Amino acid sequence: MSSPLDSGRAANRRRDWRDAFAELSAADREQPLHAADLESLAMSAYMLGRDDDARRALERAYAVHVDQDDAAGAARCAFWISLGLLSVGESARANGWARRADRLLDRMGHVCVEHGYRLVLGVLAEDGDPDAALSIADIGERFHDADLVAFALYARGDALVKRGRVGPGLALFDEAMVAVLAGELSSALLTGLIYCLVIGRCEEVYEVGRTREWTDALTRWCEAQPQMVNFTGTCLVHRAGSLQLRGAWPAAVAAARQACRRFVSGGPGVGAARYRLGEIHRLRGELAAAEEAFREASERGWQPQPGLSLLWLAQDRTANAAAAIRRVLAETADRLARARLLPACVEIMLAAGDVAQARAAGQELTGIAGEHGSTALVAMARYATGAVALAEGDPAAALLALREAGRLWHEVEAPYEVARTRTLIGLACRRLDDEDSAAWEFAAARDCFARLGAAPDLARLTALVGPGPPDCPGGLTARELEVLRLVAAGRSNRVIAELLVLSERTVDRHVSNILTKLDVPSRTAATAFAYDHGLLQHHHRRS
C-alpha cells in the first residue's frame, strides 16, 4: 500500500483536493512535511475553502525555506499567503507579507520567477498597472512560466478596458483564456483567479456573449473537480446571472441557492447570490421573498440596488423608489457602474411622471453605450430612448429605437428583455392606429411572460390590453381570467393575492370558481385549458 505522503502527492496531481488534504495531513502527523509538500498541502486547503489551514501550512513552509536560506521559496510562500489574505479582504496583513517578499527578493541580486509573482500582487492590490503587466509578461516569457504569461495578458487587457479601449482589452482577455482553457497553467488557484477576473470584467462592460462563454467554461472546469469548494460559489453566481438572462429562471434560482451554500466564509459572495435571488423573485412577483433576499444581500455587504428600488416600484412605493435611485446615482461616479442603475432610473422616473429626469438618464445611458459599444449596453440605451419617446407622445420615434433594442436583445438571447420591448412596441403601434400589429406584439410578449413566469409583467400587460376575448369559455369574468393567467404562470394563491391586491381567501374563491366553470379537476388542468383555448394571448389562438 502507498504511504499517506505518496497518496497525497498523487491526489494533488489529480486535483482531488479533499483526498490530497486528508492524506498530506495524515503524513504530516506521522512526520513533519518538507517545504514542497507543505505548499501542496496549502494549495489543497485553499481549493477546499480552508483558508486558515492553508495559511498555517504556508507559514510553516515559509519558515523552512528561510532556515534553508532559500529566499525564492520563502518569497513564493509569502506571495501565496498575501494573495489569500487579499482574497478575504485582510489588506493590512496581506501588505505585511508582500513586504516580506520584497525584502527577500531584494537580497537575491538577480531576477527570478518569484519577482513576477510579486508584481501580480501589485496589480491586484492597486487595481491595474500596465507597466507592471508588461514586466510580468517579460518575466513569464523569460522563465517559461505559463501562469505569469496568462495573468499578464489579463492585466494588460484590464488596463486597456479601464482606459476605454474595450475592443483591444477584450482581445487580450481572449488570448489569456486560450491558455486557461487549454490547461496550460500549473496552478489551479491562478487558473480560477483568472477565470473569475475575466468573467467579472466582461460582466462589468456588458459583454454578454463572452460572459456566457467563459462562465460555461468555468462551470465545466469546476465540475471536473467535484471536491473543490473555492471558486465554485463565484462560478455559480456568474452562472445564475447567465441563466437568468437566458430565461432559465428556475435553474438560475437553483444555482444562486447552491452558491449561498458554497461560500464557506460568507461575505460579499453570499450577498451577490442573495441579490440574484432577489431579482428573480421580483421578476416573478414574489415580492416578500424579494425584499428578504435584498435585505440579506445588503447585510452581506452587497449593494441591493437597483433591484430594491424596482421592488419598491412594484409595491406601488413610487416615491420611495425615486428617492432611492436618485440617491444611489448621486453616490456613484464610475460610468459603467452608473450604466447598471440608469435603466431603473428611466423606468422609475417615467412611473413617477418625471419625464425630464427619465430623458436625462436615458441620454446619459446612450452616451455610455457609445463609449463602450457592447450589444447589451446599446440595447439598454435604445430601450430607454424608446420608452421616453413613447412617454413624450412620439410613437414613431419610439418604434425606431425599440425595434433596434428588440433586435439586439434577441441577438444576445434575452427573452424577457425581448418581451418587455415588444410590449412597448405594441403600445407604439396602437398609438399609430395599427391595432393588428399591436395585437401581434402583445400576444408574443404575453406568451413569453407566461412561459417565464413573469407574473407582474403578465398582469401589467393584461391591464394594458384588456381582459381578453369577450366570448371567454366557461363564462369566466375578467377578474377570473386574470387569475387564471397568473395560475398558468405558476404563481401561488398568495403571490396572486399580492399582485392583484386581493385577500388570499378571495383568490382561493376565484380559483375554485374557475375550476368549476371550466369543469377541470386541478390547477394543472386549468393551465392546459388556458393554453389550448388561447386564453393567454390577446385575440390570438395557438395553432
N, C-alpha and C positions, 0 to 999 in steps of 0.2 A: 504493500500500500504506500502511496506517496505521503510524504510528510505534509503537515499543515502549511509549511513555507512553500513547498513546491506546488501544492494545490492552490494556495493563494496567488502565487505568481501566475499560474495558468489561468485562473479565473479572471485575474486582472487583464491579461492579454485578450481574453474573450469578451471583456467588458460585462462580465457577470458580477455586478458591483456588490450585491449583498453577500454572495459566496466569497468574493475576494476579501471583503471586510472581515467576515467571520473567520476565515482561515488565517489571514495575516494577523489578526488579533490573537488567535489561539497560538500561533507561532511566537508572537511577541511575549506571551505569558510564559512560554517554555524557555525562551532565551531572547533577550532584547535584540530587536531587529537592527540591521545595519542601515545606514542613511538612505540608500536607494530604496530599500523595502519600506522604510518609514514613509518615504514620499509616495510610494504606491498605495500604502495604507491610507494616507491622507487623501489621495485622489478618489479612492473608492468611497471614503467617508463623505467627501464633498458631493459626489454624484448621488449619494443616498440622502442628501439634505442634512447630514450630521456635521454641521459646521464646527461645533466645539471640538468634536473628536478629531476632525481634520486639522484644526489649528494646533491642537496639542501634539499630534504626530509631526506636523511640520516644525514646530518649535523644537522638538527633540532632534529632528533631522538637522535643523539649523545648528544646534549645539554640537552635534557630532562633526559636521563639516568644519565648524570653527576650530574644534580640537585638533582636527587633521590638517589644519591650515589650508583648507580648500575654499578659497574666497568665492570662486564662481558658484560652487554648490551651495554655499551659505547664502549668497545673493539670490540664487534661484528660489530657495525656500522663503526668503524674505519677500520676494515678489509674490509668490502664491499666497502667503499669509496676508499681505497687503491687499491683494485682489479680493480675497474672501471677505475681508473687513469692509472694503469699499462696497461690495455687493449687498451688505446688510446695513449700510449707512453709518458705519463707525469710522468716519473720515479722519478723526484725530489719531486713533490707533493705527489706521492704515498709513497715514503720513509718517508716523514714527518708524514703522517697519520699512517704508520706502527710503527713509534717511539712512537706516542701517545698510540697506542695499547700496546706496550711494557711496558710503564710506568704504565698503568692501571693494566695490568696483574701482574707486579712485586709487586704491593701493596696488591694483594689479599692474598698471603701467602699460597695458595693451588692451585692445578691444576684443571682447568675446561675445558669444551669442547672448549672454545674460544682459549685456548693455541694451540690446534690442528689447528684451522683456521689460527692463526698467523704463524704457521710453513708452511702452504700452500703458503703463500706469499713468504717465503724464498725460497721454491722450485722453484716457478715460476720466481722470480727475479734473482736467482742465477743459473738458468738453470740446476737444478738437484743436489740432495743431498741425497744419500742413507740412511744416518743416520737419517736425518730429516724425510724421508719417513717411516722408522720404528717407529719413535716416533709418527708420525701422526696415523699410524695404531694402536699403543698401546692406544692412547687417544680415537680414534674412537671406538675400541672394549670395552674399559672401560666404556664409556658413551653411548654405543649402538647407535652411530651416523653412519648410513649407508653412508652418504655423505663423511665423512672423510675416512672410510674404503675403499671406491671405489677409492677416489683420491690417497690414499696411495698405492694401487695396481698399479695404473698408474705410480706414481712417482718411485716406485721400479723397475717396468718394464723399464721405460725410462732410469734409471741409468744403468741397465744391457745392454740395447741396445747400449748405448753410449760407453760401455766398450767392445763392440764386442760380447757380449753374446746374440745374437739376438733371438735365439730359446726360452730360458727361459724368456727373456723380453717380447716376444710376448705372451707367455703363461699367464703372469700376466696381460697383456692388455686384453686378452680374459676373464679372471676372472673378471676384473673390468667391462667389457661391459655386463656381465651377469646381474650384479646388475642394470646397467643403463637401459638395455632393459626390465628388469622386473618391472621397475617403482619404485624401492626401494628407490630412492633418493628423499629427500623432497624439495630440491632447484632446480628449473628449470635452474637457472643460472649456478650452478655447473654441472648439467646434460649436458647442452650444451657445457660447457667448456671441460668436459672430452671427449665428442664425438669428438670435434674438435682437441683436443690434440692427441688423439689416432689415428684418421684418418691422421692427419698431419705427425705423426711419421711413420705410416705404409707407407705412400707415400714416405717418405724420404729413407726408406730401401727397396723400390720397392716390397712391399708385396701387389701385385695386388689383390689377392683374398680377403684378409682382408679389404683392402681399399674399394673394391667394396661392400662387405657385410655390413661394418659399414656405408658406405655412403648411401646405400639403407635404412638402419635402421634410420639414421639421417633424411633422406628425409621423411620417414613416421612420425617421431616424429614432424617435422616441420609442415607437412600437418595436423596433429591432432590439431595444434594450429594456425589456419589461421590468427589470429590477431597479431601474433608475427612477429617482424621485426628482432630483434637481433638473430644472428646465421643463419638466412635464407640466407643471402648473401654468407657466408662462405660455407654453405651447397650446394648452387647452383654452386659455383666454383668447389668444390670437385665432384659434380655430372657431371658438364661439362667435367672434365677430364676423369671420368669413362666412360661417353657416347662416348667421342672421341675414347678412346682405343677400345671400343666395335664396333666401326664403325658406330655409330648412329650420324653422323656429324650434320645434321640439328637440331636434338634435343639438341646436345651439344652447338650449336650456340645460340639456344633459351635460354638455361639455363644460359650461360655466359652473355647474354644481360640482362636477368632478374636480375642476380647478380649485375650488374652495377647499376640498379635502386634501389636495396635493401640496398646497403651500404650508410647509411644516411650521415656518416661523410666523405665518400670518402677514400682517402689514399691508403695504400698498398692493401686493399681488392679489390678496383676497379682496381688497377694495375694488380692483379692476374687474374681477369676476362678479362681484355683487352688483357693480354698476351695469354690467352687461345683462345680468338677470333682470335688473330693474327696467332696463329699456324694453326687453321683450315682454315683461309683464304689462308695461304701459301700452305697448302696441296692441296687446291682446285684450286690453280693457280691464285687466286685473289690478285696479288702481291701489287698493290697500296693500297688496303684495309688492307693487312697485315702490310705494312710499317707504315700506320697511327695508327693501333692498337698497334704495338710495341712502337711507339713514345709515345702514351698516357700512356702505361704501365710504361715506363721509367719516365715520368713526375710525375707519382703517386708513385714513389719510388720502382718500381718492376724491377728487373734485366731482361732486354729483351733478354738475351742470354740463350740458344744457337739459339733460333728462328731467331733472327736478322741476325746472321752470315749465317744461312742456307737460309734465304731470299736473302741475297746478292749473295750467290752462285747461286740461281735460276735466279737471274738477270744478270748472267754472270760477276759478280764483284768478281771473284775468289780471286784476290789478297787482296781485302778489307776483304773478309770473312776469309781468312787465317790469316791476321794480327789481326783481332778482336778476333778470337777463341784462338790464341796464347796468346794475352794479358789477356783475362779473365781467362784462365787457370793459367797463372803466378800469378794472383791475388787471386786464390782460393786454400786454403790449405786443407780444410776438404775433406776427402776421398770420402764420399758419394756425396758431392756437386760436386766434380770433375767427378764422375761417370755420372752425368747428362750432362756434357759437352763433355766427351770423345767420345761418338758415333758420334757427329757432327764433332769433330776434325778428326776422321778417314775419314769420308766422304769428308770433305773439302780438307784434305791433299792429298787424292787419286786423287781428281779432279785437284789439283794443281800440281800433278806429284811428290809430296814429299812422296814417299813410305816409306822411313825410318822413318819419323816422324809419319806417319799413323800406322806403325808397332809398334812403341814405345807406342802410345796412346792405341792401341788395347791390348798390353801386360799389360799396367797398368790397363786397364778395367778388364782384365781377373784376375789380382791379387785381385782387389776389390771384384769381384764376388766370388772368392774363399773364401774371408774373411766373406762375408755376406750370400751368398748362396741362395738368393731369385730366384725364377724361371725366372722372367722378367730380372733380372740383369745378370743371366747366359746366357739368350737368347741374350741380347745385346752384351755380350762379344763374344759369338760364332759367331754371325753375323759379328762382326768386324773382327774376326780372318779369317772367310771365305772370306770376301771382300779383305783383304790384301793378302791372299794366291792367290786369283784369279789375283790380280794385279801383283803378283810376278811370275806368269806363272805356278802355281801349282794347276791345277783344281781338281786333285784327293784329295789333302789335303783340298781344299776349300769345296768340296762336303761333306766331313766328318763333318766339322764344321757347314756348312749351313743346312744339314739335321737335326742336333740336334737343331739348332736355330729355324727352321721351326716347329719342333715338340713341342718345348717349347712355342713358340708364339701361336700355336694352343691350347695348354693346357690352356693358360690364356685368350683365346678368343680375340685375337687381329688381326682381319682380314687384316688390312692394313699392319702390320708388316709381316704377313704370305705372302702376295702378294709380298712385296719387297724381301723377302727371296727367294721366288720361281723364281723371275726374275733372281737373281744371280745363283740359281741352274740351271736354263735353260742355262745361259751363260757357266757355267762349263760343263754341258753335251755337249753343242755344241763344246767346245774346245776338248772334248774327242771323237768327231765324232759321238756322239749319238744324231742325229738330231730328231728322233722321240720323245725321252724323252724330249729334249729341247722344241719341239713344244708343248708338253703336258703341261710343266711348264709355258711356255709363255702364252698359252691360258687361263690357270687358273688364272694367275696373271692379264692378261688383263681384264678378266670378273670381277674380284674383283675391280680393279681400276675404271672400268666403273660404276659399281654399287655404289661405294662410291662417285664418282665424283672427283677422284684424277687425275685431268686433266694433271698436269705436268708429273706424272709417266706414265700416258697413252701415252702421246706424246713421252716421252723418250723411252718407250717400243716399240712403233711403229717405232721409228728411229733405234732401235737396231735390230729388227727382220724383217724389211721391210714393205712395204705399204700394204701387203695383197695379196689375190689371184689375178692372172693376169686377170682372166675372171670375173672381178667385174661387177655385174649387173648394167645396165644403162650406161655403158661405162664411169664410174667415173674415173677421173685421180687420181694419187697417192695423190696429194695435196687435191683434193676434198674428197677423202676417209678419209684423216687425219682430215679435217674439220668436216666431218660427225661424226667421232668418238668422237670429242670434243662436238659437238652438242648433241650427245646421252648421254654424261656425264653430261649434264645440264649446260654447260658453255654458257655465253652470247657472242655475237659477239665481244664485247670489250675485254673480257678475252681471247677469242680465238686469237684475233689480238695480244695481249700482249704475249701469249705463243709462237706463231709461228713467231713473229717479222714481222707482216704484218700490213698494214693500216686497219682500221676498214672498210673502203669503199671496200677494196679488199675482206675482209671476207664476207661482205654483198653480193658481186657479186658471191662468191663461193657458199654461201648458196642458193642464187637464182638459180644458175645452178644446184645444187644438187636436189632441189625441182622439177625443170623442167625435168631433166634426169630421176628421179625416178617416175615422174608423181604422186607426192603426194602433198597434199594441205598445209601442215604445218610442223613445226619442230618436233612436236609430232609424226606425221605420218612417217616422215623420220627416227626418232629414232626406231619406231616399225619395219619399213622395215629393218633397220640395224640389229636388233636383230633376226628377222625372217630369214634373209639370212646369218647369221653367220659372219657379217662384223666386229664385234667387237672382233673377235678371229682370230688367225693365223692358216690358213688351218684347221679350225675346225668349224663344224656346230652344232648348238644347236639341241638337239633331241626334 
